[in-house]
Amino acid sequence: AAAKSMEGFTHCVGEKCGYTINSVEGFSLKMTHETPVKHYKDDLTFALSANSANACVSDSYSTSETWYAVLDQGTNYCNLRNLVDATGLKVTETVSDSTCTQYSTADCTKY
């Protein structure tokens, strides 16, 4: 439901729009995020599973389709974070600058 509410560019708030669900297979979700101004595209993947405490675990990542977008000011992190925030679910993250470029300086109110 959160991803559906962020499809297209009609109700854009910053970059919290432009999401497209590409496929759902079993416990795997693949999406695309397109930026509203320059129309850059990023590919998002969510692999869901349950842990020993029967909680949902998501191994997720966002990758730019533009090869030179290495220092992206945390945009790929924000692609994922903004979706999680839209669900209203309480989450615990395991992320760092070594696994997610510029995570510590990401401004998800902008991206």
For each residue, the residues with C-beta under 8 A, 3 or more apart:
1: 4 5 87
2: 5 6 83 86 87 88
3: 6 7 19 21 31 83 86
4: 1 7 21
5: 1 2 11 86
6: 2 3 16 17 18 19 82 83 86
7: 3 4 17 18 19 20 21
8: 11 17 18
9: 12 17 18 36
10: 17
11: 5 8 17
12: 9 15 16 17 18 36
13: 16 17
14: 109 110 111
15: 12 18 33 35 36 75 78 82 110 111
16: 6 12 13 82 86
17: 6 7 8 9 10 11 12 13 36
18: 6 7 8 9 12 15 33 34 35 36
19: 3 6 7 31 32 33 44 83
20: 7 31 32 33 34
21: 3 4 7 24 29 30 31
22: 30 31 32
23: 28 29 30
24: 21 28 29 30
25: 28
26:
27: 47 48 49
28: 23 24 25 45 46 47 48
29: 21 23 24 45 46 48
30: 21 22 23 24 43 44 45 46
31: 3 19 20 21 22 43 44 45 46
32: 19 20 22 41 42 43 44
33: 15 18 19 20 41 42 44 62 79
34: 18 20 39 40 41 42
35: 15 18 38 39 40 41 75
36: 9 12 15 17 18 39
37:
38: 35
39: 34 35 36
40: 34 35 64 65 66 69
41: 32 33 34 35 64 65 66
42: 32 33 34 62 63 64 65 75 76 79
43: 30 31 32 62 63 65
44: 19 30 31 32 33 60 61 62 79 80 83
45: 28 29 30 31 60 61 62
46: 28 29 30 31 58 59 60
47: 27 28 58 59 60
48: 27 28 29 56 57 58
49: 27 56 57 59
50: 54 55 56 57
51: 54 55 57
52:
53:
54: 50 51
55: 50 51
56: 48 49 50
57: 48 49 50 51
58: 46 47 48
59: 46 47 49
60: 44 45 46 47 80
61: 44 45 76 80
62: 33 42 43 44 45 76 77 79 80
63: 42 43 76
64: 40 41 42 67 69 72 75 76
65: 40 41 42 43
66: 40 41 69
67: 64
68:
69: 40 64 66 72 75
70: 101
71: 101 102
72: 64 69 75 76 101 102
73: 102 105 106 107 111
74: 77 78 100 101 102 103 105 106 107 108 111
75: 15 35 42 64 69 72 78 79 106 111
76: 42 61 62 63 64 72 79 80 100 101
77: 62 74 80 81 95 100 102 103 106 108
78: 15 74 75 81 82 106 107 108 110 111
79: 33 42 44 62 75 76 82 83 111
80: 44 60 61 62 76 77 83 84
81: 77 78 84 85 106 108
82: 6 15 16 78 79 85 86 108 111
83: 2 3 6 19 44 79 80 86 87
84: 80 81 87 89 91
85: 81 82 88 108
86: 2 3 5 6 16 82 83
87: 1 2 83 84
88: 2 85
89: 84
90:
91: 84
92:
93:
94:
95: 77 99 100 103
96: 99 100 103 104
97: 100 101 102 103 104
98:
99: 95 96 103
100: 74 76 77 95 96 97 103
101: 70 71 72 74 76 97
102: 71 72 73 74 77 97 105 106
103: 74 77 95 96 97 99 100 106
104: 96 97
105: 73 74 102
106: 73 74 75 77 78 81 102 103 111
107: 73 74 78 110 111
108: 74 77 78 81 82 85 111
109: 14
110: 14 15 78 107
111: 14 15 73 74 75 78 79 82 106 107 108
